[in-house]
Amino acid sequence: MQHTLSPFIALFASFGLLLTGGGLLTTLVGVRMSEEAFATEIIGIVTACYSVGFVVATRVCAGIIARVGHIRSFAAFAALAAMSTLVYPLLINPWLWAGMRLAYGFSLAGLFMVTESWLNDRTPADRRGQVLGVYSIIAYVALGGGQFLLLTGRAGGFELFSLAAILIAAAVVPVTLTRIASPELPVIERIRLRELLAASPLGLVGSALAGVVNGAFLGLAPVFARDSGFTDTGISLLMGLGILGGFVLQWPIGHLSDRFNRRDVMMGVSLAMAASSLAIIYASGRSDLAVIALAVLWGGFAFTIYPIAVSLTNDFLSANQVLSASAALLLVHGVGMIAGPLIASQLMALVGPVGLFWTLAGAGLVLGGFAWLRQRVGPPIPVGEPATYRVVPREGVYAGGLDPRYEEVQLEFDFEGSDDMTPEPEVEP
């Protein structure tokens, strides 16, 4: 295990710093918009711009990385993310903030592409599961832990924005000091959405609705909490424990999806997420502690929907289609993340903060009903070795390549320590 992970220590350190700062920033922006009394509909637009930038980047950043290399690209994208973070407190303007969220989403997608393509290229096929597991742990812990940094300052000041920018900028240091040669960007053979729809309608719809759920919660839950009277401590607990709850339940739910019919598991998880959303609506205004406790359960169900959808889709695909399918599902997921805040913000404007969880409950009911329908009328899942459930970061661009079924020829480290395969350090002109 140590030999497997040691070449990636610098990369993992940079990734952890990046998502810690990003976790703080996402919640901070939501809280600050609520404090500045932005209209709820405007908050939804600003929140959705992050996902617009992310989706655009998945189509154009590969060319940037191919031209200038991984290390320079990482530095450039991190610089853009840090600069956009520092702009917020300079001018309180929702349209400027929308542009900054778009820029941040674009840069974060580029950083994901650099990190994941690096891991894909350098990880041997028989150790991809270990590396993907550690990568996912870092993603969830950093994103969840970043929420608690909200308690170190005032949302109404500039200090927390500066702290987020410092963490994002600090992510450049480990990567730029590494002696590891950067890899070639993996080439993804595009797969048409109609092919995925024909192969697994539930997988495609599940990816889209998971985007709706994740985008709405991560962008608007801080607004829900602030408008519901939560303190900064309560907001941090709601967001941090909700995300970490998703991390904790990944393995037991993943184990169930590998042992039993994945459509039934998708139906159960979706309906459980809807039920916990309704329970939060009932508890809202009665007990903040109950809302936080229910958010842990909610996160445990909600953040497993996307990995189940990916696994279900892969059940119907061959191994050489895994990476292209992951990219297509990510695109659908990103479109859902754009739609989620826009829909939820409209409902919040109509019925108040709990409109967020009415939206989430509705998405869970729709997905659970569709899973029930596919179980009744859809073809059986192919007999044979099923696609193993993998815990993946919710926004991973190339993480599908770390699936052990993806066995393209790679440039690999010699993890046993022989001298003839030691990579040359990258030489920067």
Number of C-alpha atoms within 10 A of each C-alpha: 9 7 12 18 15 12 19 21 13 20 24 22 17 24 23 24 25 29 25 27 30 25 27 29 24 21 26 26 24 26 26 21 24 20 14 13 11 16 13 24 19 17 25 26 19 26 29 27 25 27 28 20 23 28 23 16 22 20 11 12 20 18 11 14 20 14 11 11 17 26 22 18 22 26 18 16 25 25 19 19 27 25 18 20 27 19 16 21 17 8 9 14 13 18 12 14 23 21 16 24 27 26 23 26 23 26 27 25 24 26 26 22 26 27 25 23 24 21 25 27 22 22 26 23 20 12 15 22 18 16 20 25 16 14 23 20 19 20 26 25 18 23 25 26 23 26 27 23 22 24 16 11 14 14 20 15 11 15 15 24 26 20 20 29 25 17 21 28 22 19 27 25 14 16 24 17 10 17 14 19 16 19 21 16 19 19 10 15 12 13 17 11 15 11 11 20 14 11 18 24 20 27 27 27 22 33 29 25 28 32 30 26 31 24 27 28 25 20 27 29 22 27 28 25 26 21 16 15 13 18 13 20 13 20 27 26 21 26 29 28 25 26 26 23 24 23 25 17 19 23 15 11 20 20 14 14 20 20 12 10 14 23 26 17 21 29 24 18 24 29 22 21 29 27 18 25 27 19 18 24 19 14 16 20 14 11 11 20 15 15 23 24 16 22 27 24 22 25 27 26 26 28 28 25 30 30 22 29 27 27 24 29 26 26 23 21 17 11 16 14 18 26 27 19 25 24 22 19 26 25 23 21 29 31 22 25 32 25 23 31 33 23 18 29 28 19 20 22 15 13 11 15 24 26 20 28 25 20 25 29 24 18 22 30 19 19 26 26 15 19 25 18 14 18 18 11 8 14 10 12 16 10 8 7 8 16 21 20 23 25 24 26 21 21 18 18 26 25 27 24 28 29 25 19 21 18 16 15 9 15 15 17 19 18 17 9 10 9 8 7 13 14 15 10 11 13 7 7 3
